């Protein structure tokens, strides 16, 4: 089992910044990709950013140039630095870890942290 705990959400004005943190614990063996997803009211959960064990990153087009994902393997943590926030970034943000299986993945999720961007 893997436990993920997010922190760092809050209310910020458009153009502001927030930094989300995700602390992982439990059996992290074979966990490679760590990801941030978000879900806005009435919308499907979407992948925001991903980082591999080797530090390779990938971003949704909507956040490229504004968000930065990073990880500290020694601290078993992953971070999401969010700059120049927009109203449309308002959502619950979830930390995610994927454990590869023979066919597919097992997904582990945190409880989520609310990010609200006001105009």
N, CA, C and O of each residue as an XYZ file, in Angstrom:
476
protein
N       0.827     -1.199      0.000
C       0.000      0.000      0.000
C       0.862      1.250      0.000
O       1.976      1.260      0.524
N       0.327      2.296     -0.595
C       0.996      3.587     -0.644
C       0.032      4.628     -0.095
O      -1.141      4.659     -0.466
N       0.537      5.480      0.793
C      -0.266      6.579      1.319
C       0.297      7.894      0.788
O       1.508      8.111      0.784
N      -0.595      8.756      0.344
C      -0.214     10.050     -0.202
C      -0.976     11.141      0.537
O      -2.193     11.056      0.700
N      -0.258     12.162      0.982
C      -0.886     13.266      1.718
C      -0.480     14.578      1.069
O       0.699     14.932      1.039
N      -1.476     15.298      0.549
C      -1.223     16.589     -0.091
C      -1.356     17.720      0.910
O      -2.046     17.602      1.922
N      -0.680     18.818      0.606
C      -0.820     20.052      1.374
C      -0.472     21.225      0.480
O       0.120     21.057     -0.586
N      -0.845     22.415      0.925
C      -0.434     23.619      0.226
C      -1.512     24.315     -0.575
O      -1.259     25.372     -1.153
N      -2.709     23.750     -0.626
C      -3.776     24.425     -1.347
C      -4.254     25.660     -0.605
O      -3.836     25.930      0.521
N      -5.145     26.409     -1.260
C      -5.675     27.601     -0.612
C      -6.332     28.518     -1.605
O      -6.601     28.143     -2.746
N      -6.588     29.741     -1.149
C      -7.219     30.775     -1.963
C      -6.165     31.785     -2.376
O      -5.401     32.278     -1.545
N      -6.130     32.088     -3.659
C      -5.147     33.034     -4.170
C      -5.794     33.848     -5.288
O      -6.702     33.374     -5.971
N      -5.319     35.067     -5.464
C      -5.825     35.887     -6.558
C      -5.188     35.483     -7.881
O      -4.084     34.938     -7.913
N      -5.887     35.753     -8.953
C      -5.342     35.480    -10.282
C      -3.992     36.179    -10.437
O      -3.813     37.331    -10.039
N      -3.047     35.439    -11.031
C      -1.691     35.951    -11.169
C      -0.770     35.552    -10.033
O       0.444     35.733    -10.120
N      -1.340     35.012     -8.970
C      -0.548     34.610     -7.820
C       0.052     33.228     -7.973
O      -0.042     32.605     -9.030
N       0.673     32.757     -6.899
C       1.379     31.473     -6.910
C       1.014     30.639     -5.692
O       0.678     31.164     -4.630
N       1.090     29.334     -5.872
C       0.959     28.375     -4.786
C       1.913     27.225     -5.038
O       2.280     26.940     -6.178
N       2.307     26.575     -3.967
C       3.148     25.385     -4.080
C       2.468     24.239     -3.341
O       2.243     24.302     -2.132
N       2.153     23.206     -4.084
C       1.558     22.016     -3.499
C       2.642     20.996     -3.181
O       3.626     20.863     -3.908
N       2.442     20.284     -2.088
C       3.366     19.227     -1.695
C       2.594     17.928     -1.520
O       1.419     17.926     -1.155
N       3.275     16.833     -1.788
C       2.690     15.504     -1.609
C       3.743     14.625     -0.940
O       4.821     14.401     -1.490
N       3.421     14.135      0.241
C       4.323     13.248      0.970
C       3.841     11.812      0.818
O       2.681     11.505      1.090
N       4.737     10.941      0.383
C       4.402      9.539      0.163
C       4.977      8.674      1.272
O       6.054      8.954      1.800
N       4.256      7.629      1.617
C       4.750      6.659      2.597
C       4.212      5.276      2.241
O       3.340      5.130      1.384
N       4.749      4.275      2.914
C       4.332      2.910      2.623
C       5.313      2.229      1.695
O       6.490      2.585      1.636
N       4.812      1.248      0.975
C       5.650      0.460      0.071
C       5.769      1.170     -1.273
O       4.857      1.114     -2.098
N       6.893      1.835     -1.483
C       7.082      2.607     -2.704
C       7.854      1.826     -3.763
O       8.225      2.376     -4.800
N       8.094      0.536     -3.495
C       8.816     -0.289     -4.451
C       8.091     -0.310     -5.781
O       6.880     -0.525     -5.830
N       8.808     -0.093     -6.835
C       8.354     -0.119     -8.234
C       7.502      1.087     -8.624
O       7.055      1.179     -9.767
N       7.272      2.016     -7.688
C       6.581      3.246     -8.081
C       7.526      4.061     -8.952
O       8.649      4.355     -8.542
N       7.089      4.422    -10.134
C       7.940      5.224    -11.021
C       7.342      6.615    -11.173
O       7.840      7.580    -10.593
N       6.284      6.711    -11.947
C       5.681      8.018    -12.186
C       4.923      8.524    -10.958
O       4.169      7.793    -10.315
N       5.157      9.808    -10.659
C       4.346     10.527     -9.684
C       3.651     11.642    -10.454
O       4.254     12.293    -11.308
N       2.388     11.852    -10.143
C       1.580     12.748    -10.958
C       0.717     13.670    -10.100
O       0.402     13.373     -8.947
N       0.353     14.783    -10.696
C      -0.676     15.651    -10.140
C      -1.853     15.670    -11.115
O      -1.692     15.905    -12.313
N      -3.027     15.417    -10.568
C      -4.268     15.540    -11.321
C      -5.102     16.651    -10.678
O      -4.825     17.079     -9.558
N      -6.110     17.104    -11.392
C      -7.060     18.041    -10.810
C      -8.461     17.741    -11.326
O      -8.651     17.181    -12.406
N      -9.425     18.134    -10.515
C     -10.818     17.960    -10.906
C     -11.608     19.192    -10.502
O     -11.733     19.512     -9.320
N     -12.140     19.876    -11.508
C     -12.989     21.036    -11.278
C     -14.444     20.584    -11.181
O     -14.793     19.520    -11.690
N     -15.295     21.380    -10.533
C     -16.712     20.995    -10.409
C     -17.347     20.730    -11.766
O     -17.245     21.544    -12.684
N     -17.995     19.594    -11.879
C     -18.684     19.243    -13.112
C     -17.791     18.763    -14.236
O     -18.258     18.542    -15.353
N     -16.507     18.600    -13.948
C     -15.575     18.170    -14.994
C     -14.884     16.879    -14.583
O     -14.866     16.507    -13.410
N     -14.316     16.205    -15.581
C     -13.574     14.980    -15.311
C     -12.203     15.305    -14.727
O     -11.643     16.379    -14.947
N     -11.688     14.339    -13.978
C     -10.335     14.505    -13.460
C      -9.355     14.494    -14.621
O      -9.476     13.677    -15.533
N      -8.382     15.402    -14.588
C      -7.428     15.501    -15.677
C      -5.996     15.519    -15.143
O      -5.724     16.012    -14.048
N      -5.093     14.965    -15.951
C      -3.679     14.964    -15.604
C      -3.105     16.359    -15.826
O      -3.265     16.939    -16.900
N      -2.443     16.887    -14.815
C      -1.842     18.214    -14.888
C      -0.351     18.110    -15.186
O       0.161     18.795    -16.071
N       0.342     17.252    -14.443
C       1.791     17.139    -14.597
C       2.248     15.788    -14.105
O       1.620     15.186    -13.234
N       3.351     15.309    -14.670
C       3.901     14.011    -14.297
C       5.414     14.112    -14.244
O       6.025     14.897    -14.969
N       6.016     13.300    -13.368
C       7.478     13.243    -13.285
C       7.888     11.804    -13.018
O       7.313     11.123    -12.169
N       8.904     11.350    -13.767
C       9.410      9.995    -13.577
C      10.485      9.981    -12.495
O      10.916     11.026    -12.008
N      10.900      8.784    -12.136
C      11.988      8.643    -11.163
C      13.249      9.354    -11.631
O      14.022      9.868    -10.823
N      13.446      9.377    -12.938
C      14.635     10.007    -13.506
C      14.494     11.502    -13.727
O      15.420     12.156    -14.206
N      13.325     12.046    -13.374
C      13.156     13.489    -13.476
C      12.576     13.987    -14.788
O      12.520     15.193    -15.026
N      12.145     13.071    -15.636
C      11.511     13.491    -16.886
C      10.104     13.978    -16.575
O       9.346     13.310    -15.873
N       9.763     15.145    -17.104
C       8.475     15.762    -16.777
C       7.580     15.878    -18.006
O       8.040     15.884    -19.147
N       6.297     15.968    -17.725
C       5.316     16.143    -18.786
C       4.180     16.983    -18.217
O       3.823     16.841    -17.048
N       3.608     17.867    -19.052
C       2.585     18.798    -18.579
C       1.404     18.836    -19.532
O       1.541     18.610    -20.735
N       0.253     19.126    -18.970
C      -0.903     19.450    -19.794
C      -0.636     20.770    -20.502
O       0.034     21.649    -19.960
N      -1.157     20.904    -21.706
C      -0.922     22.123    -22.483
C      -1.392     23.366    -21.720
O      -0.786     24.431    -21.834
N      -2.456     23.232    -20.956
C      -3.049     24.382    -20.273
C      -2.163     24.946    -19.171
O      -2.380     26.076    -18.732
N      -1.174     24.189    -18.715
C      -0.335     24.665    -17.606
C       1.137     24.820    -17.998
O       1.946     25.267    -17.185
N       1.486     24.459    -19.216
C       2.883     24.564    -19.650
C       3.376     25.995    -19.512
O       2.689     26.942    -19.896
N       4.562     26.139    -18.966
C       5.146     27.460    -18.784
C       4.731     28.143    -17.500
O       5.311     29.162    -17.125
N       3.728     27.596    -16.813
C       3.254     28.189    -15.560
C       3.473     27.269    -14.360
O       3.758     27.739    -13.258
N       3.342     25.965    -14.573
C       3.483     24.990    -13.482
C       4.791     24.220    -13.644
O       5.256     23.971    -14.757
N       5.370     23.853    -12.503
C       6.581     23.037    -12.503
C       6.428     21.915    -11.491
O       6.164     22.155    -10.313
N       6.596     20.682    -11.966
C       6.561     19.526    -11.077
C       7.987     19.101    -10.756
O       8.868     19.146    -11.615
N       8.201     18.691     -9.523
C       9.517     18.210     -9.112
C       9.337     17.142     -8.043
O       8.267     17.017     -7.448
N      10.385     16.380     -7.809
C      10.304     15.351     -6.780
C      11.622     15.265     -6.035
O      12.684     15.558     -6.583
N      11.539     14.865     -4.798
C      12.696     14.631     -3.956
C      12.564     13.192     -3.468
O      11.819     12.914     -2.528
N      13.286     12.287     -4.107
C      13.140     10.866     -3.770
C      13.607     10.566     -2.354
O      13.066      9.680     -1.692
N      14.609     11.302     -1.889
C      15.099     11.079     -0.524
C      14.018     11.420      0.500
O      13.908     10.766      1.537
N      13.232     12.437      0.203
C      12.145     12.844      1.104
C      10.818     12.188      0.746
O       9.806     12.415      1.409
N      10.826     11.364     -0.317
C       9.603     10.696     -0.764
C       8.491     11.716     -0.981
O       7.361     11.529     -0.529
N       8.825     12.782     -1.669
C       7.868     13.860     -1.869
C       7.871     14.337     -3.313
O       8.872     14.237     -4.024
N       6.731     14.853     -3.720
C       6.606     15.467     -5.033
C       5.920     16.813     -4.841
O       5.089     16.977     -3.948
N       6.273     17.768     -5.685
C       5.805     19.135     -5.520
C       5.223     19.646     -6.825
O       5.556     19.161     -7.906
N       4.355     20.624     -6.706
C       3.823     21.319     -7.876
C       3.864     22.810     -7.601
O       3.078     23.328     -6.808
N       4.782     23.493     -8.258
C       4.864     24.947     -8.163
C       3.952     25.528     -9.225
O       4.113     25.252    -10.413
N       2.996     26.333     -8.794
C       2.009     26.906     -9.711
C       2.140     28.415     -9.707
O       1.898     29.063     -8.689
N       2.520     28.974    -10.842
C       2.696     30.415    -10.990
C       1.678     30.969    -11.976
O       1.088     30.238    -12.772
N       1.491     32.279    -11.900
C       0.547     32.943    -12.805
C      -0.786     32.202    -12.861
O      -1.291     31.879    -13.936
N      -1.332     31.944    -11.700
C      -2.563     31.159    -11.623
C      -3.733     31.896    -12.267
O      -3.830     33.122    -12.212
N      -4.618     31.110    -12.878
C      -5.798     31.638    -13.543
C      -7.056     31.104    -12.854
O      -7.022     30.084    -12.165
N      -8.150     31.809    -13.054
C      -9.410     31.382    -12.449
C      -9.730     29.939    -12.853
O     -10.255     29.160    -12.057
N      -9.410     29.604    -14.086
C      -9.722     28.259    -14.579
C      -8.841     27.163    -13.972
O      -9.060     25.982    -14.238
N      -7.856     27.538    -13.165
C      -7.054     26.548    -12.444
C      -7.749     26.088    -11.159
O      -7.282     25.168    -10.488
N      -8.852     26.728    -10.828
C      -9.590     26.350     -9.629
C     -10.063     24.900     -9.717
O     -10.752     24.519    -10.663
N      -9.687     24.103     -8.729
C     -10.018     22.674     -8.742
C      -9.503     22.040     -7.454
O      -8.778     22.662     -6.677
N      -9.895     20.797     -7.253
C      -9.247     19.975     -6.231
C      -8.071     19.266     -6.900
O      -8.231     18.612     -7.930
N      -6.912     19.403     -6.311
C      -5.697     18.819     -6.875
C      -5.349     17.542     -6.095
O      -5.345     17.520     -4.864
N      -5.060     16.489     -6.856
C      -4.777     15.177     -6.279
C      -3.380     14.703     -6.660
O      -2.963     14.811     -7.814
N      -2.681     14.188     -5.688
C      -1.417     13.517     -5.932
C      -1.720     12.065     -6.306
O      -2.638     11.453     -5.759
N      -0.948     11.529     -7.231
C      -1.191     10.176     -7.735
C       0.129      9.447     -7.926
O       1.118     10.017     -8.386
N       0.118      8.179     -7.562
C       1.263      7.303     -7.825
C       0.756      6.077     -8.563
O      -0.335      5.578     -8.287
N       1.552      5.600     -9.497
C       1.144      4.436    -10.290
C       2.147      3.301    -10.091
O       3.356      3.491    -10.222
N       1.626      2.134     -9.776
C       2.464      0.951     -9.640
C       2.190      0.044    -10.834
O       1.084     -0.479    -10.972
N       3.180     -0.144    -11.692
C       2.967     -0.983    -12.879
C       2.624     -2.419    -12.491
O       3.193     -2.978    -11.554
N       1.703     -2.991    -13.215
C       1.351     -4.393    -13.082
C       1.607     -5.077    -14.425
O       1.991     -4.431    -15.399
N       1.393     -6.363    -14.459
C       1.604     -7.092    -15.714
C       0.745     -6.460    -16.816
O       1.204     -6.270    -17.942
N      -0.490     -6.143    -16.478
C      -1.374     -5.473    -17.422
C      -1.948     -4.244    -16.734
O      -2.861     -4.353    -15.915
N      -1.417     -3.083    -17.065
C      -1.955     -1.854    -16.512
C      -1.238     -1.383    -15.262
O      -0.061     -1.680    -15.056
N      -1.969     -0.635    -14.416
C      -1.396     -0.008    -13.227
C      -2.345     -0.143    -12.059
O      -3.553     -0.303    -12.233
N      -1.778     -0.076    -10.854
C      -2.573      0.206     -9.661
C      -2.386      1.680     -9.359
O      -1.255      2.161     -9.287
N      -3.481      2.401     -9.182
C      -3.441      3.830     -8.869
C      -3.612      4.048     -7.372
O      -4.472      3.443     -6.733
N      -2.782      4.917     -6.833
C      -2.921      5.374     -5.453
C      -3.192      6.878     -5.474
O      -2.586      7.615     -6.252
N      -4.102      7.321     -4.618
C      -4.520      8.717     -4.608
C      -4.434      9.310     -3.209
O      -4.656      8.634     -2.204
N      -4.103     10.607     -3.181
C      -4.234     11.348     -1.948
C      -5.664     11.813     -1.759
O      -6.535     11.521     -2.579
N      -5.904     12.538     -0.677
C      -7.257     12.977     -0.362
C      -7.652     14.233     -1.124
O      -8.828     14.594     -1.169
N      -6.677     14.893     -1.718
C      -6.942     16.097     -2.498
C      -6.767     17.365     -1.678
O      -6.954     17.367     -0.461
N      -6.409     18.430     -2.359
C      -6.297     19.736     -1.714
C      -6.938     20.780     -2.632
O      -6.693     20.794     -3.838
N      -7.755     21.643     -2.048
C      -8.518     22.613     -2.836
C      -7.645     23.804     -3.204
O      -6.968     24.382     -2.353
N      -7.670     24.158     -4.470
C      -7.040     25.384     -4.957
C      -8.145     26.255     -5.549
O      -8.863     25.830     -6.455
N      -8.273     27.464     -5.036
C      -9.281     28.394     -5.516
C      -8.588     29.676     -5.957
O      -7.869     30.305     -5.181
N      -8.811     30.055     -7.209
C      -8.204     31.257     -7.767
C      -9.322     32.268     -8.028
O     -10.257     31.996     -8.781
N      -9.213     33.413     -7.406
C     -10.248     34.455     -7.553
C      -9.801     35.501     -8.560
O      -8.608     35.735     -8.756
N     -10.784     36.124     -9.192
C     -10.465     37.130    -10.214
C     -10.265     38.503     -9.600
O      -9.990     39.466    -10.316
